Amino acid sequence: MVVTTENNGPERNRLSEKEWKFSEILALPGILERWQKVKKWFFLRESTYDMTNRCNIRCDGCYYYEGDKQFARENRELEAWRTLMQSEKKRGITYVVLAGAEPSLVLDLCEVCHQEIPLGTIATNGLIFIPESIQYRIHISVWGSDETSLNVRKAKNMLQRQIRNYRNDPRAVFVYTFTRENIDQARQVAEILAADGCRLTFNMFSAPMDYDGGLRHTADSLKECRKAMLGLLEKYPDNLLFSPYSAVAHTHTSGLHELFSCPYPRMNPSTAIGLGRSFRQYRTDLSWNRSAACCVPDTDCRDCRHYAAGSAVVTARMFRHATDPDIFKAWLDYVDTYLAVWVMGYEKGPNLSDNPIAPPGHGLL
């Protein structure tokens, strides 16, 4: 989840015949103000950390329990984690993503991380309240209605328990993950969350390696997801942290890597710049493996449409979007959305682009 400005070749997404200079694009109404707003956060440099290999639920299609990272020994030593965070700061890391299995089971470790690096996010199932002393963004995973959560996640009354814990909590963003089977439930869930004043954003289920279950998307389900996302964005603009370009980028028939070229080390051999140089994904024993390092390890990269991946993959491709006012406004909306979802205290502005825009070099499929 790093914003860099890497030049990735001559690819263009011209929506007009005019050859635009970047200064001309910035001079148009609304664009310069939004550009200045988002560029203040280009210092963010992330890494991610598995805090524990334990979880209080078990979900179908869980990424953590794929691959060998689940077998890493847990390091529960507070000072070991403090030392790690201090060394991460020296490496230039300014933002941490604490994940799992379930990080709320090791709140003392989360507290140490927050003390050393104050910007970050905790990815949680939301069934355990995280103390307010930990002022990280809290991403609460939602996989459908309570009936679906019972079937897929083996937890009763999950949404109501999550809302009870995090209603009116400025840290909380509910993350609705669209699967092939829960598209029709998104409207019901959004209505419930909006009625309680909760903020939400969208994620796309992206299949783990070798996954052959019923949650994997098809071309038809991707199309239905985009339709649902755009409809809900129009209906709940005050609660939904999202943009039309976010919907396009994450529901395209091509995955994020094919659309934008993933900069995470797992798919990027370069160590010269950006995530290829800085990003690490630490396991519970505080080790890391460059060949496996990405925001959600053990995902099938061809199928990756994760919201977490997009926060780096799309935002890092500024030069691909800075060729035309319409595509640049769409990119600014995406970055504005990403910052609102991930950064405490950042407030999203109105989307500059109301219509779906195709990614550079691609159609809207």
Phi, psi and omega in degrees: 000061183240136176263112174235171181235072181274135177274116186245045171097185190272010185303139184229154175226061185293124174258358175213171181279344182292138173272106186272135166274150181299322179297326178291321178296315181296334183283349182284152185304130174086338187284313182299316180300316180291321178300314180294328179294314186279327186292342176298341185256014181287358177280350184295129175226117188254157158219165181239157190217123170281118186273330182203154175261014178255154176214153179266000171219174177220114187258143171298134179077019181293133181285326186297320183270033167246152177071190187264357181297332181294343183263001178295143179290139177284132170259111182257011182281117182302317183290332176294319178291322178297317178298319178299312181298321178294321177290328176295319176301318180295331177285349181102009178285127182244356186212133181240145173243113181263121184230207193228204042311257188241104185293339180292350176279351179228062185297330179296323178290321177298321179297317179298316179300316181295323179298326184269321179231104191282351177256129180176182180222145171247125176266117189220159172277354170080008182274347176238129182287132178266125186305148182294344177296338178265096186269057171260157164301144177239115179261117186255117187281129178235128185242022179133196178292171178297327177296316178293319178300323177295319181286319188267327187245354176062036180228133182274146173049042191294313183297317180295323177292321178295315179296319179301322180287326193233014173299133179064019178266115184295346179281338196272134167230122178277129185250105180275116179266115177283124169249178178294338190256354186238016185300318183290345181271349184298323180296317179297314181295316179298321179297318180295314181294317180297322179298331178265009177074020182273151174263147180218162172219179186242146173230160176243130173300128179236122193297134169296162177305134176067012179283132179229024181279184187278001182272343183296139184280156172241173178301321180292318182291326176298318179296319179292324177298314180299317179300316180294317180300312182294322177295318180288328176297322178290324185279326186233059183295336182276342182253334188263119176269095187194171178213160176303323180290328174300317180298316180296311185298326187263353178242009180294149178297334172271139178287175184299323181295317180293324182286318192233352184068103186294129180270358180292149186306326182303326181247003187229107183286345185284137173247019188276332189202157171061216185297329178300333180266321193258332192283137171224149175240105186273139174271177186293344176265010177073015173268166175210157185227112184302322184294342180249002191281112169206178187290330177227084184303153178072014168282145171290107187302328180294337184253009188285120174226026183300142174295325179293319178296317182299331181299338174253317188297315182282315185294332181289348185258048182301315185297331178292335184260347186271046183242350186200140183303322184291315180288329178289321175298320178298318178296318177299321176299319180296314181294319178299320177295312181303316181293321178295325180287325191253341190244122176300134176088350178272128181252131180287140174267175176298145177295136178280334183246118183273341188248149175299132179242138181287144174299154181305128177080006183225165173270190183269007184298000000 
